[in-house]
Amino acid sequence: MANHHILDSQGVDISHNDSWHALTTDTLPDGIASIELTLLELLQRQEKPDVLVPLADLLDGSGTLATGLVKEVYELIKQHSSRVGLWVTADTDTDALAALSELLLKQDLIVIHVPKFADGRNFSFAQTLRQIGYQGEIRVAGAFGRDQITYLLRVGVDSFVLNEHDLQSDFNISQAFTALASSYDGRNAAALPMFAGA
């Protein structure tokens, strides 16, 4: 992930402090974590790293937590990790999140990968995580727009993975982290400035 940077909610580059390792899988998208490692590498390490696991690999065909060997491997990963997090794609069914809340609430980090630029489901995914009570860090990676950052902050996202091109472009990335003029969050139309005093 050398061509990516992780920015916190203030737009500060925290890449050098990021300790997360993504467990290598066939479906691992670019930019999920700074470092990748295989299951075998994890099991052979003396120290316990922070490890991100794909949520999809923990589920059975019906979208519920798998049992048997998958569950045993996940328990083994937890034993050999300091902290465990999940990465998910934004096209994961948000309706299934409530059924997985027990698992999700235990994670230290959840990375939402946006596979396509036009896919806005990352907003509802982040908001749903906060609504079910998730208190950990939510990070967005993939094909999201820089103009979406302030809106993603509003629904509970804490950090963002941006590629080198986004940081080197003419656009000042710090502008993407500035608050919007309106604090309207979609819950109360009377809070909009045009309705003030009405």
Disulfide bonds with the S-S distance in Angstrom:
none
